[in-house]
Amino acid sequence: MDLSLKDLYDGFRQADVIKEYANLITNKSKLLSHPINIMEVCGGHTHTIMKYGLKQLLPSNIHFIHGPGCPVCVMPKERIDHAFVLAMQKDVILVTLGDMIKVPGSLGSLQDARSNGADVRFVYSPLDCIKIANENPTKKIIFFAIGFETTTPMTSALIDQVIKKDINNILFHINHITVPEPMKALLDDPTNKIDAFIGPSHVSVISGSKIYAEFPNKYHKPVVVSGFEPLDVMQSVLMIINQFIENRCELEVEYSRSVSYHGNITAQNLNNKYFETKDKFRWRGLGDIPKSALKLKDTFSHLDAEILFNDILPTQMIDDHKLCICGEILKGKKDPKDCKVFGTSCKPNTPMGSCMVSSEGACAAYYKYGNLK
């Protein structure tokens, strides 16, 4: 289905401004010496790009490629299996965030576990675990914590309350991961196609833009931290183009209304109180990435479900279906349309890979907004 530019602009909140940005980008891009591949790290940006047809507004020498910034998409099957096994234990209530419900592991999804009689609950805030724990004093409440720097402080706040209120029936299975490390892993691959990054804004509100400083300095890749409105993304693209034209390579913040260089120090201190860096973490589709995830400090091992249930948790590492190319999509080397099973065997209601499961996954975004191809 072909769409006119008018069709695309009609959905914007500031259509006239978007149109001007599209014109500016088109004109400026004529001054570029080579095409530019811009990786939007965050799945939220992928969703914006697809929903509003931003790819159609860019000239042919500017390309979006999709990154690994969807925490559900990069969760390996063996970690999902941990959640499944824990959920099936007697007198356990497994609590997690909503995007986890349909993610397939080798044993099934948490939706399958619930169908098999497990008590699995999905919350918007980890602090809801306290209410669940108070209402179920004879049950063990296990919070399966996921997410990047954005959601880590919420888990830290829950741990803080559990300790202060001496709540003895809440445990934690920690799966918090960090943004800069996979970015570095992608750039260390000599076959990468990345010329510049659009950095996640919500992550940066917590961590500060400082976590991206090494990318222009060490890897010579510009980074612009962007908000999630279509106008934010278009302005960020223009800022990246200007850097190339002016022969600059810098860290810039488009989302200056909320992101500072140092970030939320209070949240960072709370995270540092309870967490330390793991030696490595296995990312779905990307493999082991050093120092890319967090774990509870030894002082709080009595709250760590991964330690307390170690004897029953599966240890086998499990790869995706051989036809699934989520790994290549997360690396920015392929698009969902390159996958042979996209939209056929692999759909949101029958996902074969993680990129189709989460609403932030690239495959899910392509499927939902496929009329903008």
CORFEN-V213494 format. One record per pair of residues at least 4 apart in sequence whose C-alpha atoms are under 7 Angstrom apart, sorted by the first residue. I is the first residue (numbers start at 0). J is the second residue. D is the distance in Angstrom with one decimal. If there is no record, write none. Layout:
{{I;J;D} {I;J;D}}
//
This chain:
{{0;370;5.8} {2;6;6.0} {3;7;6.7} {4;8;6.2} {5;9;6.0} {7;51;6.4} {7;52;6.3} {8;14;5.1} {9;14;6.5} {10;51;6.9} {13;17;6.3} {14;18;6.1} {15;19;6.4} {16;20;6.3} {17;21;6.1} {17;230;6.0} {18;22;6.3} {19;23;6.2} {20;24;6.0} {20;233;6.5} {20;234;6.9} {21;25;6.2} {21;56;5.9} {21;57;6.7} {22;26;6.2} {23;27;5.9} {24;28;5.8} {24;237;5.8} {25;29;6.9} {25;57;6.7} {25;58;5.5} {28;240;6.8} {30;244;6.6} {31;244;6.0} {34;60;4.3} {34;61;5.9} {35;60;6.2} {35;61;5.1} {35;62;6.2} {35;194;5.9} {36;61;6.2} {36;62;4.8} {36;63;5.9} {36;64;6.5} {36;192;6.7} {36;193;5.5} {36;194;5.2} {36;195;6.7} {37;62;6.0} {37;63;5.0} {37;64;5.9} {37;193;6.3} {37;194;6.0} {37;195;4.9} {37;196;5.5} {37;197;6.9} {38;63;5.8} {38;64;4.7} {38;65;5.5} {38;66;6.0} {38;193;6.3} {38;195;6.3} {38;196;4.9} {38;197;6.1} {39;44;6.2} {39;45;6.7} {39;63;6.9} {39;64;6.6} {39;65;5.6} {39;66;5.9} {39;196;5.9} {39;197;4.7} {39;198;6.6} {40;65;6.5} {40;66;4.4} {40;67;6.0} {40;68;5.0} {40;196;6.9} {40;197;6.3} {40;198;6.0} {40;199;6.4} {41;45;6.7} {41;66;6.5} {41;67;6.9} {41;68;4.1} {41;69;6.2} {41;199;5.5} {42;46;6.2} {42;68;5.4} {42;69;5.0} {42;359;4.5} {42;360;5.9} {42;361;6.8} {43;47;6.4} {43;227;6.8} {43;359;5.6} {44;48;6.1} {44;227;5.9} {45;49;6.2} {45;65;6.7} {45;361;6.4} {46;50;5.9} {46;359;6.2} {46;364;5.6} {47;51;6.0} {47;227;6.6} {47;228;7.0} {47;229;6.3} {48;52;5.8} {48;53;5.0} {48;54;6.6} {49;53;6.6} {49;364;6.3} {49;365;6.7} {49;368;6.2} {50;368;5.9} {51;229;7.0} {52;371;6.0} {53;57;6.8} {57;61;6.2} {64;331;5.1} {65;328;6.7} {65;329;6.3} {65;331;5.0} {65;361;7.0} {66;329;4.9} {66;330;5.9} {66;331;5.6} {67;73;6.8} {67;329;4.7} {67;330;6.7} {69;73;6.5} {69;359;6.1} {69;360;6.3} {70;74;6.4} {70;145;6.9} {70;146;5.2} {70;147;6.6} {71;98;6.9} {71;99;6.6} {71;357;6.2} {72;353;4.6} {72;354;5.2} {72;357;6.6} {72;360;6.3} {73;282;5.2} {73;283;4.4} {73;284;6.8} {74;78;6.7} {74;282;6.0} {74;283;5.4} {75;79;6.8} {75;281;6.7} {75;282;5.8} {75;283;4.3} {76;80;6.1} {76;104;4.4} {76;105;6.2} {76;317;5.9} {77;81;6.3} {77;104;6.7} {77;313;7.0} {77;315;6.7} {77;316;5.8} {77;317;6.2} {78;82;6.6} {79;83;6.3} {79;104;5.1} {80;84;6.1} {80;104;5.5} {80;105;6.5} {80;106;6.1} {80;313;7.0} {81;85;6.1} {81;312;5.7} {81;313;6.6} {82;86;6.0} {82;143;6.9} {83;87;6.4} {83;108;6.9} {83;109;5.9} {83;112;6.2} {84;88;6.7} {84;312;6.8} {86;91;6.3} {86;92;6.4} {86;93;5.2} {86;112;6.9} {86;117;5.6} {86;118;6.6} {86;119;6.5} {87;112;6.8} {87;117;5.2} {90;138;4.9} {90;139;6.2} {91;138;5.6} {91;139;4.8} {91;140;5.9} {92;118;5.1} {92;119;5.9} {92;138;6.8} {92;139;6.2} {92;140;4.9} {92;141;6.2} {93;118;6.4} {93;119;4.9} {93;120;6.2} {93;140;6.0} {93;141;4.9} {93;142;6.1} {93;143;7.0} {94;119;5.9} {94;120;4.8} {94;121;5.7} {94;141;6.0} {94;142;4.8} {94;143;6.1} {95;120;6.6} {95;121;5.2} {95;122;6.3} {95;142;5.7} {95;143;5.0} {95;144;6.3} {96;121;5.2} {96;122;5.3} {96;123;6.2} {97;121;5.0} {97;122;6.4} {98;357;5.9} {100;108;6.5} {100;109;5.1} {100;110;5.3} {101;108;5.4} {101;109;6.4} {101;110;5.9} {101;356;6.4} {102;108;5.5} {102;353;6.5} {102;356;5.8} {103;107;5.3} {103;108;4.6} {104;108;5.8} {107;111;5.8} {108;112;6.4} {109;113;6.2} {110;114;6.3} {111;115;6.3} {112;116;6.6} {112;117;5.4} {113;117;4.5} {113;118;6.0} {113;119;5.8} {122;127;6.7} {125;153;6.3} {125;154;6.2} {125;157;6.3} {126;157;5.5} {127;131;6.5} {128;132;6.0} {129;133;6.2} {130;134;6.2} {131;135;6.2} {132;136;5.9} {132;140;6.2} {132;168;6.5} {132;169;6.8} {136;168;7.0} {138;168;6.8} {139;168;5.0} {139;169;6.0} {140;168;5.9} {140;169;4.7} {140;170;6.1} {141;169;5.8} {141;170;4.7} {141;171;5.4} {141;172;6.9} {142;170;6.2} {142;171;4.9} {142;172;6.1} {143;171;6.1} {143;172;4.8} {143;173;6.3} {144;154;6.9} {144;171;7.0} {144;172;6.0} {144;173;5.0} {144;174;5.5} {144;175;6.5} {145;173;6.8} {145;174;4.8} {145;175;5.0} {146;150;5.5} {146;151;6.7} {146;175;5.1} {146;176;6.2} {147;151;6.5} {147;175;5.7} {147;176;5.0} {147;177;5.3} {147;178;6.7} {147;202;6.9} {148;177;6.1} {148;202;5.2} {148;205;6.6} {148;206;6.7} {149;201;5.9} {149;202;4.6} {149;205;6.3} {150;154;6.9} {151;155;6.3} {151;175;6.4} {151;270;6.9} {152;156;6.0} {152;266;5.7} {152;269;6.9} {152;270;5.9} {153;157;6.3} {154;158;6.3} {155;159;6.1} {155;269;6.2} {155;270;5.7} {155;273;6.7} {156;160;6.3} {157;161;6.1} {158;162;6.2} {159;163;6.1} {160;164;5.8} {161;165;5.7} {161;166;5.0} {162;166;6.6} {170;302;4.8} {170;303;5.9} {170;304;5.6} {171;302;6.0} {171;303;5.1} {171;304;5.4} {172;303;6.1} {172;304;5.3} {172;305;5.7} {173;294;6.1} {175;292;5.7} {175;293;5.6} {176;291;5.7} {176;292;4.0} {176;293;6.2} {177;291;5.4} {177;292;5.8} {178;182;6.7} {179;183;6.3} {179;210;6.6} {179;211;6.7} {180;184;6.2} {180;291;5.4} {181;185;6.1} {181;288;6.8} {182;186;6.4} {183;187;6.1} {184;188;6.7} {184;288;7.0} {185;191;6.5} {185;330;6.4} {186;191;6.2} {192;332;6.8} {194;220;6.1} {195;220;5.1} {195;221;5.0} {195;222;6.0} {196;221;6.3} {196;222;4.7} {196;223;6.4} {197;222;5.8} {197;223;5.1} {197;224;5.7} {197;225;6.2} {198;222;6.2} {198;223;5.7} {198;224;4.2} {198;225;6.0} {199;203;6.4} {199;224;5.9} {199;225;6.3} {200;204;6.3} {200;224;5.8} {200;225;5.5} {200;226;5.5} {200;254;6.6} {200;258;7.0} {202;206;6.2} {203;207;4.6} {203;208;5.4} {203;258;6.0} {203;262;6.6} {204;257;6.2} {204;258;4.8} {204;259;6.9} {204;262;5.4} {204;263;6.5} {205;262;5.1} {205;263;4.8} {205;266;6.7} {206;210;6.9} {206;261;6.8} {206;262;4.9} {206;263;6.5} {206;267;7.0} {207;258;6.3} {207;259;5.5} {207;260;4.7} {207;261;4.4} {207;262;3.5} {207;263;6.9} {208;258;6.9} {208;259;6.3} {208;260;4.7} {208;261;6.7} {209;260;5.3} {209;261;6.2} {211;250;7.0} {212;216;6.6} {212;250;6.2} {213;217;5.2} {214;218;4.9} {214;219;6.1} {214;220;5.5} {214;221;6.8} {215;219;4.2} {215;220;4.6} {215;221;5.1} {215;222;7.0} {215;248;5.5} {215;249;5.3} {215;250;6.5} {219;248;6.3} {220;248;6.4} {221;239;6.9} {221;248;4.9} {221;249;5.1} {221;250;6.0} {222;249;6.6} {222;250;4.9} {222;251;6.3} {223;235;6.1} {223;239;6.9} {223;250;5.9} {223;251;4.7} {223;252;5.4} {223;253;6.4} {224;251;6.4} {224;252;4.7} {224;253;5.6} {224;254;6.2} {225;231;5.9} {225;232;6.1} {225;235;6.1} {225;252;6.7} {225;253;5.1} {225;254;5.0} {226;231;5.1} {226;232;6.7} {226;254;5.1} {227;231;6.1} {227;232;6.6} {228;232;6.5} {229;233;6.2} {230;234;6.1} {231;235;6.1} {232;236;6.3} {233;237;6.3} {234;238;6.2} {235;239;6.3} {235;253;6.1} {236;240;6.2} {237;241;6.2} {238;242;6.4} {239;243;6.6} {240;244;6.3} {241;245;5.9} {242;246;5.9} {242;247;4.7} {242;248;6.1} {243;247;6.0} {254;258;6.0} {255;259;6.8} {258;262;6.6} {263;267;6.3} {264;268;6.1} {265;269;6.3} {266;270;6.2} {267;271;6.2} {268;272;6.2} {269;273;6.9} {270;274;5.7} {271;275;6.7} {273;295;5.9} {273;296;5.9} {274;293;6.1} {274;294;5.5} {274;295;4.7} {274;296;5.3} {275;293;5.5} {275;294;5.6} {275;295;6.3} {275;296;5.8} {276;290;5.8} {276;292;5.9} {276;293;4.5} {276;294;6.2} {277;290;5.5} {277;292;5.6} {277;293;5.3} {277;294;5.9} {278;289;5.7} {278;290;5.1} {279;287;6.2} {279;288;5.5} {279;289;4.0} {279;290;5.1} {279;291;6.2} {279;292;6.9} {280;287;5.4} {280;288;5.6} {280;289;6.5} {280;291;6.1} {280;292;5.9} {281;286;5.0} {281;287;4.1} {281;288;6.3} {282;286;5.0} {282;287;6.1} {283;326;7.0} {284;325;6.2} {284;326;3.6} {285;326;5.9} {295;299;6.2} {295;300;6.7} {295;303;7.0} {296;300;6.7} {303;307;6.3} {304;308;5.6} {305;309;5.6} {308;312;6.4} {319;323;6.5} {319;352;6.6} {320;351;6.8} {323;351;6.7} {323;352;6.0} {324;328;6.4} {324;338;6.3} {325;329;6.0} {325;352;6.4} {325;353;6.9} {325;354;6.0} {326;330;6.3} {327;331;6.4} {327;332;5.3} {327;333;5.6} {328;332;5.8} {328;333;4.8} {328;334;5.6} {328;335;6.8} {333;337;6.3} {335;341;6.5} {335;361;6.9} {335;362;5.3} {335;365;7.0} {336;341;6.6} {340;344;5.2} {340;345;5.5} {341;345;5.1} {341;346;6.9} {342;346;5.3} {342;366;6.8} {345;349;5.7} {345;350;4.8} {345;351;5.3} {346;350;5.1} {346;355;6.6} {347;355;5.6} {347;356;5.9} {347;363;6.5} {350;355;5.6} {350;356;6.0} {353;357;6.9} {354;360;4.3} {354;361;5.7} {354;362;5.2} {354;363;6.5} {355;360;5.8} {355;362;4.8} {355;363;4.5} {356;360;6.7} {356;363;6.7} {357;363;6.8} {358;363;6.0} {358;364;6.9} {359;364;6.8} {360;364;6.3} {361;365;6.2} {362;366;6.0} {363;367;6.0} {364;368;6.0} {365;369;5.1}}
//
